[in-house]
Amino acid sequence: MVTFRKSLLLLAVVTLMATVANAQLIGPAFTCNANAGVPPTVRSEGLAELVGDVVLLCSGGTPTPVDLEVPRMNFRIFLNTNVTSRLLDGTWNEALLMIDDPAPVDQYLCGDRGGCSILGVGKEPGVDYRGHPNVYQGTHITGNTAGEGNTVEWLGVPIDPPGTQATRIIRITNVRANAAQLGVGGSFIPSQLIMFISVTGTTAMPINPSQLTVAFVQQGLDFSAEDGSFLQCEDPMYGDNPIDIEFSELFATAFKRRNVATTADSPGSIAAQNTQTVIYNTESGFYAPAIQNNMHDADEAGLASQGTRLVAQFKGLPDGVDLYVSARNKPHFDATDAGCDGSATTLGCYRDIATIVEDANSNGAGGSPATLAAAVAWDPDNDDIPTGMFAVPISGNAGTATWEIVQDAFNNTGSVEFWIMVDYAPNSSAGIPGLGTGSVAGSYGPLSTAATAISADLQPRFEDRSEDMVFVTINSCATNLLWPYVTNQAGFDTGMVISNTSMDPFGTATQEGKCTINYYGNSAGGNPPAPDTTPVVGAGGYAVWTLSSGGGVKPYGMPIEGVINSAPGFEGYVIAQCLFQYAHGYAFISDLGAQKLAQGYIALIMDSPIWGCNECDLTRTGTKSEPLNQ
């Protein structure tokens, strides 16, 4: 009995020792904690916005025994919107999975869709990934239509548990998303861009949490434009030139240059952005052009096709109107900026710098941003079109100007303003320029409708949410005359005349046009006559008529011609609209034959004066003529 008891005690001790030894061999379970850091704010207009990196910090487990293959894991991510990371070769895309944040000299790409094989070393902290494939390209999982889908996967990624002495880092980067698909959310809480993570393989790899917010979505741009007024027969420099338009970012990182090497002096320069822990605040993501074992266009992964672009779409321009835009944004003057004088080389005057993109398409794609030297600031006090202005190609009464951000102050919320100069050859007799209004709409660029993953070089790209606003109005060259009182009642009659005084000894450019006579009052208790339009009144000629009998137009040195209708029995006031600026009127009221009573007066000019009124507000007529101190 004693021997049996001793045997039981020995068995219990052996079992306990085996359990402890087995626990020491297996160690803690292999688990990963997911972290999205501080999710960035992305633009609600964006169709291909970079979301924040997701980092998995993995520990525990048992390193793979020596010379045995490290377990391969399949990673999948799902977004609550379309994934729009650029397709590079078929369904390969630019989204990357990296192991242990390798330094640039230690980055090795696995070019096999099924992953790469690595053999274990049999001890903690497991495989040293610096000498093995540690960068993996994602493949895009489509929906029912090619290019659609919200899923990216990485197959056959060898993940060696590090044991208890180290932490394995798994980073997912270069994921772009269709933020426009989500909208901006409610009044107080922005929309959230969510990533879900799934891992499958030959061993368990729990992830906590498996759902992360990787970006917040907010509107990124506000646009405004001044409204300039011009007269058809005047040199446009006498109008509201130049007109200002302004693009304002609504959060500090809404405007970004293309790459860390992009500068105002060298807008086409690019450099590697291949240090994972650095936040570059550019339109490009993780970009490693010299990555080893280069396959599937991986050298393009993460590189944006351009910096933030700003697009002004001009529409419905009156015939004959040309536009010039400043090739660079206006200086931002700040009293704290020492030496800020607005010169082309004083960059301290600028929060952000944007330069014109020459040869851009109508949607803002293509072309190259101009260098700083070619995009000098323009002095609007110069009456000539200077070299710092860019002619907007006009076709079908529409045109587009595109600028690209080449320097940005990502720690400030700023705006960029541009000058728009309206130009035309005034010739109202020929109807040039045409009368009417033109509109402008401001947006990000390039504009696109591609809401899914594509291979085209459009990263970033944007949905058009712009609204048209009037920025130019061409008014007719006219004189508006008011006769406060005329009558053809109670034995009285009124004679009226409109003279075109543009023929003079002072070298004035002659004008001509018709006059429309508007009657306001009554005709012997009834309605006044309908408006009546005279024949053309030429320079040096005049229109003459009486209310009772009508009349006609007498050209300079010629007999009277044409017909001006009578307005018998009318009493009230008259407004004449003449399509030339040098119209002057007179009225003569008398009894029949002017035997007992007569009164004459000149018509009142209802317009602003031609000269000295560039900065004043126009009157209700919207035009300028020759008041002659009335």
Secondary structure in CASP SS format (residue, H / E / C, confidence):
PFRMAT SS
TARGET T0000
AUTHOR 0000-0000-0000
METHOD secondary structure of the structure
MODEL  1
M C 1.00
V H 1.00
T H 1.00
F H 1.00
R H 1.00
K H 1.00
S H 1.00
L H 1.00
L H 1.00
L H 1.00
L H 1.00
A H 1.00
V H 1.00
V H 1.00
T H 1.00
L H 1.00
M H 1.00
A H 1.00
T H 1.00
V H 1.00
A H 1.00
N H 1.00
A H 1.00
Q H 1.00
L H 1.00
I H 1.00
G C 1.00
P C 1.00
A C 1.00
F C 1.00
T E 1.00
C E 1.00
N E 1.00
A E 1.00
N E 1.00
A C 1.00
G C 1.00
V C 1.00
P C 1.00
P C 1.00
T E 1.00
V E 1.00
R E 1.00
S C 1.00
E C 1.00
G E 1.00
L C 1.00
A C 1.00
E E 1.00
L E 1.00
V C 1.00
G C 1.00
D C 1.00
V E 1.00
V E 1.00
L E 1.00
L E 1.00
C E 1.00
S E 1.00
G E 1.00
G C 1.00
T C 1.00
P C 1.00
T C 1.00
P C 1.00
V C 1.00
D C 1.00
L C 1.00
E E 1.00
V C 1.00
P C 1.00
R E 1.00
M E 1.00
N E 1.00
F E 1.00
R E 1.00
I E 1.00
F E 1.00
L E 1.00
N C 1.00
T C 1.00
N C 1.00
V E 1.00
T C 1.00
S C 1.00
R C 1.00
L E 1.00
L E 1.00
D E 1.00
G C 1.00
T C 1.00
W E 1.00
N E 1.00
E E 1.00
A E 1.00
L E 1.00
L E 1.00
M E 1.00
I E 1.00
D C 1.00
D C 1.00
P C 1.00
A C 1.00
P H 1.00
V H 1.00
D H 1.00
Q C 1.00
Y E 1.00
L E 1.00
C E 1.00
G C 1.00
D C 1.00
R C 1.00
G C 1.00
G C 1.00
C C 1.00
S C 1.00
I C 1.00
L E 1.00
G C 1.00
V C 1.00
G C 1.00
K C 1.00
E C 1.00
P C 1.00
G C 1.00
V C 1.00
D C 1.00
Y H 1.00
R H 1.00
G H 1.00
H C 1.00
P C 1.00
N C 1.00
V E 1.00
Y E 1.00
Q E 1.00
G E 1.00
T E 1.00
H E 1.00
I E 1.00
T C 1.00
G C 1.00
N C 1.00
T C 1.00
A C 1.00
G C 1.00
E C 1.00
G C 1.00
N C 1.00
T E 1.00
V E 1.00
E E 1.00
W E 1.00
L E 1.00
G E 1.00
V E 1.00
P E 1.00
I C 1.00
D C 1.00
P C 1.00
P C 1.00
G E 1.00
T E 1.00
Q E 1.00
A E 1.00
T E 1.00
R E 1.00
I E 1.00
I E 1.00
R E 1.00
I E 1.00
T E 1.00
N C 1.00
V C 1.00
R E 1.00
A E 1.00
N C 1.00
A H 1.00
A H 1.00
Q H 1.00
L C 1.00
G C 1.00
V C 1.00
G C 1.00
G C 1.00
S C 1.00
F C 1.00
I C 1.00
P C 1.00
S E 1.00
Q E 1.00
L E 1.00
I E 1.00
M E 1.00
F E 1.00
I E 1.00
S E 1.00
V E 1.00
T E 1.00
G E 1.00
T C 1.00
T C 1.00
A C 1.00
M C 1.00
P C 1.00
I E 1.00
N E 1.00
P C 1.00
S C 1.00
Q E 1.00
L E 1.00
T E 1.00
V E 1.00
A E 1.00
F E 1.00
V E 1.00
Q E 1.00
Q C 1.00
G C 1.00
L E 1.00
D E 1.00
F E 1.00
S E 1.00
A E 1.00
E C 1.00
D C 1.00
G E 1.00
S E 1.00
F E 1.00
L E 1.00
Q C 1.00
C C 1.00
E C 1.00
D C 1.00
P H 1.00
M H 1.00
Y H 1.00
G C 1.00
D C 1.00
N C 1.00
P C 1.00
I E 1.00
D E 1.00
I E 1.00
E E 1.00
F E 1.00
S E 1.00
E E 1.00
L C 1.00
F C 1.00
A C 1.00
T C 1.00
A C 1.00
F C 1.00
K C 1.00
R C 1.00
R C 1.00
N C 1.00
V C 1.00
A C 1.00
T C 1.00
T C 1.00
A C 1.00
D C 1.00
S C 1.00
P C 1.00
G C 1.00
S C 1.00
I C 1.00
A C 1.00
A C 1.00
Q E 1.00
N C 1.00
T C 1.00
Q C 1.00
T C 1.00
V C 1.00
I C 1.00
Y C 1.00
N C 1.00
T C 1.00
E C 1.00
S C 1.00
G C 1.00
F C 1.00
Y E 1.00
A C 1.00
P C 1.00
A C 1.00
I C 1.00
Q E 1.00
N C 1.00
N C 1.00
M C 1.00
H C 1.00
D C 1.00
A H 1.00
D H 1.00
E H 1.00
A C 1.00
G C 1.00
L C 1.00
A C 1.00
S C 1.00
Q C 1.00
G C 1.00
T C 1.00
R E 1.00
L E 1.00
V E 1.00
A E 1.00
Q E 1.00
F E 1.00
K E 1.00
G C 1.00
L C 1.00
P C 1.00
D C 1.00
G C 1.00
V C 1.00
D E 1.00
L E 1.00
Y E 1.00
V E 1.00
S E 1.00
A C 1.00
R E 1.00
N C 1.00
K C 1.00
P C 1.00
H C 1.00
F C 1.00
D C 1.00
A C 1.00
T C 1.00
D C 1.00
A C 1.00
G C 1.00
C C 1.00
D C 1.00
G C 1.00
S C 1.00
A C 1.00
T C 1.00
T C 1.00
L H 1.00
G H 1.00
C H 1.00
Y C 1.00
R C 1.00
D C 1.00
I E 1.00
A E 1.00
T E 1.00
I E 1.00
V E 1.00
E E 1.00
D C 1.00
A C 1.00
N C 1.00
S C 1.00
N C 1.00
G C 1.00
A C 1.00
G C 1.00
G C 1.00
S E 1.00
P E 1.00
A C 1.00
T C 1.00
L C 1.00
A H 1.00
A H 1.00
A H 1.00
V C 1.00
A C 1.00
W C 1.00
D C 1.00
P C 1.00
D C 1.00
N C 1.00
D C 1.00
D C 1.00
I C 1.00
P C 1.00
T C 1.00
G C 1.00
M E 1.00
F E 1.00
A E 1.00
V C 1.00
P C 1.00
I C 1.00
S E 1.00
G C 1.00
N C 1.00
A E 1.00
G E 1.00
T E 1.00
A E 1.00
T E 1.00
W E 1.00
E E 1.00
I E 1.00
V E 1.00
Q E 1.00
D C 1.00
A C 1.00
F C 1.00
N C 1.00
N C 1.00
T C 1.00
G C 1.00
S E 1.00
V E 1.00
E E 1.00
F E 1.00
W E 1.00
I E 1.00
M E 1.00
V E 1.00
D E 1.00
Y C 1.00
A C 1.00
P C 1.00
N E 1.00
S H 1.00
S H 1.00
A H 1.00
G C 1.00
I E 1.00
P C 1.00
G C 1.00
L C 1.00
G E 1.00
T E 1.00
G E 1.00
S E 1.00
V E 1.00
A E 1.00
G E 1.00
S E 1.00
Y E 1.00
G E 1.00
P C 1.00
L E 1.00
S C 1.00
T C 1.00
A C 1.00
A C 1.00
T C 1.00
A C 1.00
I C 1.00
S C 1.00
A C 1.00
D C 1.00
L C 1.00
Q C 1.00
P C 1.00
R C 1.00
F E 1.00
E C 1.00
D C 1.00
R C 1.00
S C 1.00
E C 1.00
D C 1.00
M E 1.00
V E 1.00
F E 1.00
V E 1.00
T E 1.00
I E 1.00
N E 1.00
S C 1.00
C C 1.00
A C 1.00
T E 1.00
N E 1.00
L E 1.00
L E 1.00
W E 1.00
P E 1.00
Y E 1.00
V E 1.00
T E 1.00
N C 1.00
Q C 1.00
A C 1.00
G C 1.00
F E 1.00
D E 1.00
T E 1.00
G E 1.00
M E 1.00
V E 1.00
I E 1.00
S E 1.00
N E 1.00
T C 1.00
S C 1.00
M C 1.00
D C 1.00
P C 1.00
F C 1.00
G C 1.00
T C 1.00
A C 1.00
T C 1.00
Q C 1.00
E C 1.00
G E 1.00
K C 1.00
C E 1.00
T E 1.00
I E 1.00
N E 1.00
Y E 1.00
Y E 1.00
G E 1.00
N E 1.00
S E 1.00
A C 1.00
G C 1.00
G E 1.00
N C 1.00
P C 1.00
P C 1.00
A C 1.00
P C 1.00
D E 1.00
T E 1.00
T C 1.00
P C 1.00
V C 1.00
V E 1.00
G C 1.00
A C 1.00
G C 1.00
G C 1.00
Y E 1.00
A E 1.00
V E 1.00
W E 1.00
T E 1.00
L C 1.00
S C 1.00
S C 1.00
G E 1.00
G E 1.00
G E 1.00
V E 1.00
K E 1.00
P C 1.00
Y C 1.00
G C 1.00
M C 1.00
P C 1.00
I C 1.00
E E 1.00
G E 1.00
V E 1.00
I E 1.00
N C 1.00
S C 1.00
A C 1.00
P C 1.00
G C 1.00
F E 1.00
E E 1.00
G E 1.00
Y E 1.00
V E 1.00
I E 1.00
A E 1.00
Q E 1.00
C E 1.00
L C 1.00
F C 1.00
Q C 1.00
Y C 1.00
A E 1.00
H E 1.00
G E 1.00
Y E 1.00
A E 1.00
F E 1.00
I E 1.00
S E 1.00
D E 1.00
L H 1.00
G H 1.00
A H 1.00
Q C 1.00
K C 1.00
L C 1.00
A E 1.00
Q E 1.00
G E 1.00
Y E 1.00
I E 1.00
A C 1.00
L E 1.00
I E 1.00
M C 1.00
D C 1.00
S E 1.00
P E 1.00
I C 1.00
W C 1.00
G C 1.00
C C 1.00
N C 1.00
E C 1.00
C C 1.00
D C 1.00
L C 1.00
T C 1.00
R C 1.00
T C 1.00
G C 1.00
T C 1.00
K E 1.00
S E 1.00
E C 1.00
P C 1.00
L C 1.00
N C 1.00
Q C 1.00
END
